[in-house]
Amino acid sequence: MKHPANNTRLSNIFHSMADCYSYLGPTERFRSIAYENAAKILFNMNEDISMYKDVKALDALGGIGESIAMKIIEYLRTGKIKAYEQLKQKVPFELLELMNITGFGPATLRTLHKQLHINSKQDLVDALQHNRLSKLKGFGPTKISNMMQALKLEKENKKRLALAEAEKIGNKLLSLVKTFPGVKRAELAGSLRRKKETIGDIDLIITANEKDRKKIITKLTNMQGVDKVIAAGRTKASIVLKEQQVQVDVRIVSDHEFGAAMLYFTGSKEHNIKLRSIAKERGFKINEYGIFNEQDEWLAGETEEEMYRFLGMNYIPPEKRLNKGEIEQAMRKRPVEILKKKHL
């Protein structure tokens, strides 16, 4: 299903604005909630928001007040929202991508920015690797270890499982998660799906409606077999199971994003980099949510087959995704221009 580009872009902007206001502190709490609600409304709409021509029509949708309605109209007329551009200048904008991960809430990020001048995820990684956070009040060994695990900085030191053992644990977890209310689909991804001889952690992709995601994350993190919760956000969680102390990374996406998420989180990293390079050469962007044109219009991503077909390739099995000639071998003779016309 092709989602309206205006809805997708505005939903992303309003979610980002909600994070900015949340970062600015408790006095902006209600603004943060209002923009997050507007983001959800737009995300779940099937009709293009541009059908609503004025403030009165937008207000009638419910959950979108006059101020936000005016910003929607401003975006539809100009392609920008002035308040959003100004807001990004008031916060360490690149750092806010960590906002929804446990251990990286607004108060923590404010402390990191103000006391250590950390402005991005990479700044934080550098600070953790050089042990700079230990000087801060409230940043003890346990908190710092959790942060490093959430950013996967400690993965290299963890025990790796044999494929057979990892498959046993992964399939057991998968069967359980599929019984959770609200879960529409769930599949294993990562190196386990690629059948590597040893596995560092387990990746799980779930599709669910927006309204069910919080309940799914809560149920997942409260399972009996969970030893530790590293991170728990709106659409993702990282937990450590008691069995073999294996880490499980979970991502929840929409139905139309499932193929893109499976492709992205299955890897390998080298395979994905090559696909992104090919997409970029043709004027597209590819990520864990799908393939997009330069106007951020979603074009493909419901299935992996659709993703490969859009890029002019045959489907490549997970175990062959190594960037060792499999992409060149899978390239179709069918002109990419035909695919462009079909989806634009």
C-alpha positions in Angstrom: 0.0 0.0 0.0 1.3 3.4 -1.0 1.1 5.9 2.0 0.5 9.6 1.4 3.9 11.4 1.4 2.5 14.4 3.1 1.2 12.3 6.0 4.5 10.4 6.4 6.6 13.6 6.4 4.3 15.6 8.7 4.1 12.6 11.1 7.9 12.5 11.3 8.1 16.2 11.8 5.6 16.3 14.6 7.2 13.3 16.3 10.5 15.1 16.1 8.9 18.3 17.5 7.5 16.3 20.4 11.0 15.0 21.2 12.3 18.5 21.1 9.7 19.8 23.5 10.2 16.8 25.8 14.0 17.6 25.9 13.3 21.3 26.8 11.7 20.1 30.1 8.5 19.7 32.1 7.2 23.2 31.2 6.8 22.0 27.6 5.2 18.7 28.5 1.7 19.4 27.2 3.1 20.7 23.8 5.1 17.5 23.6 2.0 15.4 24.1 0.0 17.4 21.6 2.5 17.0 18.8 3.0 13.3 19.6 -0.8 12.8 19.3 -0.9 14.7 16.0 2.0 12.5 14.7 0.0 9.3 15.5 -3.2 10.7 13.9 -1.3 11.5 10.6 0.6 8.2 10.7 -2.7 6.2 10.9 -4.6 8.2 8.2 -5.1 6.6 4.8 -6.4 9.7 3.0 -3.9 12.4 2.1 -3.9 15.3 4.7 -3.9 17.8 1.8 -7.6 16.9 1.3 -8.3 19.1 4.3 -8.1 22.6 3.0 -8.4 24.8 6.1 -8.0 25.0 9.8 -11.7 24.3 10.4 -11.6 21.0 8.4 -8.4 19.9 10.2 -9.8 20.8 13.6 -12.8 18.5 12.8 -10.5 15.5 12.7 -10.1 15.6 16.5 -6.7 15.6 18.2 -5.4 18.4 16.0 -5.8 21.9 17.5 -5.7 25.2 15.7 -2.0 25.8 16.2 -1.0 22.4 14.8 -3.6 22.8 12.0 -1.9 26.1 11.0 1.5 24.3 10.8 0.0 21.6 8.6 -1.3 24.2 6.2 2.1 26.0 6.3 3.8 22.8 5.4 1.4 22.0 2.5 2.0 25.5 1.1 5.7 25.9 1.6 7.2 22.4 2.3 8.5 23.7 5.7 7.4 24.6 9.2 9.2 27.7 10.5 8.6 26.8 14.2 10.2 23.4 13.6 13.3 24.9 12.0 13.6 27.3 15.0 13.0 24.5 17.5 15.9 22.4 16.1 18.3 25.3 16.9 17.3 25.2 20.6 18.3 21.6 21.2 21.1 19.2 20.4 19.0 17.8 17.6 21.2 14.9 16.5 21.3 13.6 20.1 17.5 13.3 20.3 17.5 10.1 18.2 18.3 8.4 21.5 15.3 9.9 23.3 13.1 6.8 23.3 15.7 4.4 24.6 15.7 3.5 28.3 18.6 5.2 30.0 18.6 8.1 27.5 15.6 10.1 28.6 15.3 13.9 28.4 16.9 14.6 31.8 19.9 12.3 31.0 20.4 13.9 27.6 20.2 17.4 29.1 22.9 16.5 31.6 25.2 15.0 28.9 24.8 18.0 26.7 25.2 20.7 29.3 28.0 19.1 31.3 30.0 17.2 28.7 28.9 19.2 25.5 27.7 16.0 23.9 25.8 16.9 20.7 25.3 13.6 18.9 25.2 9.8 19.2 28.8 9.7 18.0 29.9 12.2 20.7 28.3 9.9 23.3 29.9 6.8 21.9 33.3 8.6 22.2 32.6 9.8 25.7 31.6 6.3 26.8 34.7 4.7 25.3 36.9 7.2 27.1 35.1 6.8 30.4 34.1 10.4 30.6 30.6 9.8 32.0 31.9 8.3 35.3 32.7 11.8 36.4 29.0 12.8 36.4 26.7 12.6 39.4 24.2 9.8 39.0 26.1 7.9 36.3 27.3 4.9 38.2 28.8 1.6 36.7 25.4 0.0 36.2 23.9 2.9 34.4 26.9 3.3 32.2 27.0 -0.4 31.4 23.3 -0.3 30.4 24.0 2.6 28.1 26.9 0.8 26.5 24.8 -2.3 26.0 22.0 -0.3 24.5 24.5 1.2 22.0 26.0 -2.3 21.5 29.5 -1.1 22.5 29.9 -4.2 24.7 28.8 -6.8 22.1 32.3 -7.9 21.1 33.0 -9.1 24.7 29.8 -11.2 24.9 29.7 -15.0 24.5 28.6 -16.2 21.0 26.2 -19.1 20.6 26.4 -22.0 18.2 23.7 -21.6 15.5 21.7 -24.7 16.6 21.5 -23.3 20.2 20.5 -19.8 19.0 17.9 -21.3 16.7 16.4 -23.2 19.6 16.2 -20.1 21.8 15.0 -17.9 19.0 12.2 -20.2 17.8 11.0 -20.7 21.4 10.8 -16.9 21.9 9.2 -16.4 18.4 6.4 -18.9 19.2 5.7 -17.1 22.5 5.7 -13.6 21.0 3.3 -14.7 18.2 0.7 -15.4 21.0 0.8 -11.8 22.3 -2.4 -9.8 21.7 -1.8 -7.2 19.0 1.0 -9.0 17.3 0.1 -9.4 13.6 3.3 -11.0 12.4 6.7 -11.9 13.9 9.9 -13.3 12.3 13.5 -13.7 13.3 16.1 -11.7 11.5 19.8 -10.9 11.9 22.8 -13.3 11.7 20.5 -16.1 12.9 18.4 -15.8 9.8 21.6 -15.7 7.7 22.6 -19.0 9.3 26.0 -17.8 10.6 27.9 -20.5 12.5 27.9 -18.4 15.7 25.4 -15.9 16.8 26.0 -12.8 19.0 22.4 -11.8 19.6 18.8 -12.5 18.3 16.9 -10.0 16.2 13.1 -10.1 16.1 10.8 -8.1 13.8 7.1 -7.6 14.7 4.3 -5.9 12.9 1.5 -4.3 15.0 -0.9 -1.3 14.9 0.3 1.8 16.7 -2.3 1.4 19.5 -1.0 -2.1 20.4 2.8 -1.4 20.4 3.2 -0.2 24.0 1.3 -3.2 25.3 3.5 -5.5 23.3 6.7 -3.9 24.5 5.5 -4.1 28.1 4.5 -7.8 27.8 7.8 -8.6 26.2 9.9 -6.9 28.8 7.9 -8.5 31.6 8.3 -12.1 30.4 9.4 -14.6 33.0 12.5 -15.5 30.9 13.8 -12.0 30.9 16.8 -11.3 33.1 17.4 -7.7 32.2 15.8 -4.9 30.2 18.5 -2.8 28.4 16.1 -0.5 26.5 12.3 -0.2 26.0 10.9 2.5 23.6 7.9 3.1 21.4 8.9 0.8 18.7 11.9 -1.2 19.9 13.3 -3.0 22.9 16.5 -4.8 23.9 16.4 -7.5 26.6 18.7 -10.1 28.0 17.2 -13.6 28.4 18.1 -15.8 31.4 18.8 -18.6 29.0 22.5 -18.3 27.9 22.3 -14.6 28.8 21.5 -13.9 25.1 20.5 -10.4 24.1 17.3 -10.0 22.0 16.7 -6.8 20.0 13.1 -6.3 19.0 11.7 -3.8 16.4 8.0 -3.1 15.8 7.0 -1.8 12.4 3.8 -1.3 10.3 2.7 -3.9 7.8 3.9 -1.9 4.8 7.4 -1.6 6.4 7.8 -5.3 7.2 9.9 -6.3 4.2 12.2 -3.2 4.6 12.8 -4.0 8.3 13.5 -7.7 7.6 16.0 -6.7 4.8 17.7 -4.1 7.0 18.0 -6.1 10.2 18.9 -9.3 8.5 22.0 -7.7 7.0 24.8 -8.3 6.4 26.0 -4.8 6.9 28.1 -5.0 3.7 25.2 -6.2 1.7 23.0 -3.3 3.0 25.6 -0.7 2.2 25.8 -1.9 -1.4 22.0 -1.8 -1.8 21.9 1.8 -0.4 24.6 2.8 -2.8 22.6 1.4 -5.8 19.5 3.1 -4.6 21.3 6.4 -4.2 22.7 6.2 -7.7 19.1 6.0 -9.0 17.7 8.9 -6.9 16.2 6.8 -4.1 16.8 6.4 -0.4 16.6 3.0 1.3 16.3 2.3 5.1 14.5 0.1 7.6 11.2 1.7 6.7 11.3 1.3 2.9 12.4 2.8 -0.3 11.7 6.5 -0.7 12.1 9.1 -3.5 13.7 12.5 -3.0 10.3 13.9 -1.8 10.3 11.3 1.0 7.4 9.5 -0.7 7.3 5.8 0.3 7.6 3.6 -2.7 8.3 0.0 -1.6 9.0 -2.1 1.5 6.1 -4.4 2.2 8.1 -7.5 1.3 11.8 -8.1 0.6 10.9 -9.4 -2.8 9.3 -6.1 -3.6 12.4 -4.2 -2.4 14.8 -6.3 -4.6 12.4 -6.1 -7.6 12.2 -2.3 -7.3 16.0 -2.1 -7.5 16.0 -4.4 -10.5 17.1 -7.6 -8.8 15.9 -11.1 -8.2 15.3 -12.1 -4.6 18.5 -12.9 -2.7 18.3 -15.6 0.1 19.5 -14.3 3.5 22.4 -16.7 3.8 23.9 -15.3 0.6 23.7 -11.6 1.6 27.5 -11.0 2.0 28.3 -8.5 -0.8 30.5 -11.1 -2.5 29.0 -10.9 -5.9 25.4 -12.0 -5.1 24.0 -8.5 -5.9 25.6 -8.3 -9.3 24.4 -11.9 -10.0 20.8 -10.9 -9.0 20.6 -7.8 -11.2 17.7 -8.1 -13.6 17.9 -7.1 -17.3 14.5 -5.3 -16.8 15.1 -1.5 -17.2 14.9 0.3 -13.9 13.0 3.1 -15.7 10.0 0.8 -15.9 10.0 0.3 -12.2 10.3 4.1 -11.6 7.2 4.7 -13.7 5.2 2.0 -12.0 5.8 3.4 -8.5 5.9 7.2 -9.0 
